[in-house]
Amino acid sequence: MRKAQGNNIRRNSIIWVDLGARKGHIQSGCRPCIVVSCNKANKHAPVYTVIPGTTQYEKADFPVHFMLKPDDVEGYLKKNTVFLAEQICTIDAEQVLSVAGNITSREAINIVDVILKRQLELGA
């Protein structure tokens, strides 16, 4: 993994983020996240919109969860990871620990788009 630099974080990047301490069922701590904010914002704003991930596979069976496999990513994703679209959040650039890679699988990118639309009820 490489240290985060603002200009190399793009839509569909996998980044490691320190989400800090949160209560209840909200994802917290250091975890992989998918960047879902647009590239224009990613280039100029000091924040990113992300979907946090977990390696707890039992969470995969939920309408707005989806699994990425290491083969879907150019870079470093060590394990199959379930991303939780209902936990979409905004992070400050200072929370980014490193850039792990980018989703390269067209199928996986399409799934991210479908899940986001489902979570936000866009085009429904």
Order of alpha helices (4+ residues) and beta strands (2+ residues): beta-beta-beta-alpha-beta-beta-beta-beta-beta-beta-alpha
